[in-house]
Amino acid sequence: MILSHLPVSMGSIGGYGDIGEIDAASRAGAQSQAEEGAQLAQEQGLRGKARAVARVGSVADAILNESDRIDAGAIIMGTRGLGGLGTVLLGSVSHAVVQHADRPVMVVPSPGKASRRAEARGTVKSR
């Protein structure tokens, strides 16, 4: 399962456009992101399926609840790799999922972030 989240609208947003248009754009973006993730998983031999679900509460809770609902064998998720202050201020979805999951969790950094980390360590790998 590739899960992308949708915020649940809480009414109109003054001066920022029609809430229905905002919701539709959010749904389309989440579905597109989920489909991209599913394709990447399938290219690696996994049985990824695109799913975009509305959420109430945290993104981590939405991921955990949906993985329970479909009885996922594992959760594989990406990370933005905020690190340091960014993680302290914004929290880490991947950390929360790892801490609360009752099934295996794999956290995969973006290729760009992995490359920058390898360069910083002086261990650049060729693909």
C-alpha positions in Angstrom: 0.0 0.0 0.0 1.3 3.4 -0.9 -0.5 5.9 1.3 -0.8 9.6 0.7 -2.8 11.7 3.1 -5.5 14.3 2.7 -6.3 16.9 5.3 -9.9 17.0 6.2 -11.4 20.4 5.5 -12.7 22.4 8.4 -14.9 24.9 6.6 -14.1 27.8 4.4 -10.7 29.4 4.2 -11.3 33.2 4.1 -9.9 34.8 1.0 -8.0 31.7 -0.3 -10.5 30.3 -2.7 -13.3 27.9 -2.9 -12.9 25.1 -0.3 -14.3 22.5 -2.8 -11.6 23.5 -5.3 -8.9 23.3 -2.6 -10.1 19.8 -1.5 -10.2 18.6 -5.1 -6.7 19.8 -5.7 -5.5 18.2 -2.5 -7.1 14.9 -3.4 -5.6 14.9 -6.9 -2.2 15.7 -5.6 -2.3 13.0 -2.9 -3.5 10.4 -5.5 -0.7 11.4 -7.9 1.9 11.1 -5.1 0.5 7.7 -4.1 0.6 6.5 -7.7 4.2 7.6 -8.1 5.1 5.7 -4.9 3.3 2.6 -6.0 5.1 2.7 -9.3 8.5 3.0 -7.6 7.6 0.1 -5.3 6.5 -2.1 -8.3 9.7 -1.3 -10.1 11.6 -2.8 -7.1 9.4 -6.0 -7.2 7.0 -5.0 -4.4 3.2 -5.2 -4.6 2.6 -1.5 -4.0 -0.9 -0.2 -4.4 -1.8 3.5 -4.6 -4.2 4.7 -1.8 -5.1 8.3 -0.8 -7.2 8.6 2.3 -8.6 11.5 4.2 -7.2 11.9 7.7 -8.3 13.3 11.0 -5.4 13.6 13.4 -1.7 13.1 12.6 -0.2 11.7 9.4 1.5 9.0 11.5 -1.9 8.0 12.9 -3.4 7.9 9.5 -0.6 5.6 8.2 -0.9 3.3 11.2 -4.7 3.1 11.1 -4.8 2.4 7.3 -2.0 -0.3 7.7 -4.1 -1.9 10.4 -7.3 -1.7 8.3 -5.7 -3.5 5.3 -3.5 -5.7 7.5 -0.4 -4.6 5.6 2.6 -6.9 5.9 5.0 -4.0 6.3 5.1 -0.2 6.1 7.6 1.3 3.7 7.8 5.0 3.7 10.0 7.8 2.6 11.5 10.6 4.7 12.3 14.2 3.9 15.3 13.9 6.2 14.8 17.3 7.9 17.2 16.4 10.7 18.1 18.5 13.7 16.0 21.6 14.3 13.5 20.7 11.5 12.6 17.5 13.2 12.3 19.1 16.6 10.0 21.8 15.3 7.9 19.8 12.9 8.2 16.3 14.4 9.0 13.2 12.3 6.3 11.2 10.8 8.6 8.3 10.1 9.9 8.3 13.7 6.3 8.3 15.1 5.4 5.4 12.8 8.5 3.4 13.8 7.8 4.0 17.5 4.1 2.9 17.3 3.9 0.3 14.5 3.1 -3.3 15.3 4.5 -4.5 12.0 7.9 -4.0 10.2 8.7 -0.5 9.0 11.3 0.5 6.4 12.2 4.2 6.1 13.8 5.1 2.8 15.6 8.5 2.3 15.1 10.3 -1.0 17.9 9.7 -3.5 19.0 13.3 -3.3 19.2 13.2 0.5 21.0 9.9 0.5 23.5 11.2 -2.0 24.2 14.4 0.1 24.6 12.2 3.3 27.1 10.0 1.5 29.0 13.0 0.2 29.2 14.4 3.7 30.7 11.1 4.9 33.0 10.8 2.0 31.4 7.5 0.9 29.8 8.4 -2.4 28.5 5.2 -4.1 28.0 4.9 -7.9 24.8 3.3 -9.1 
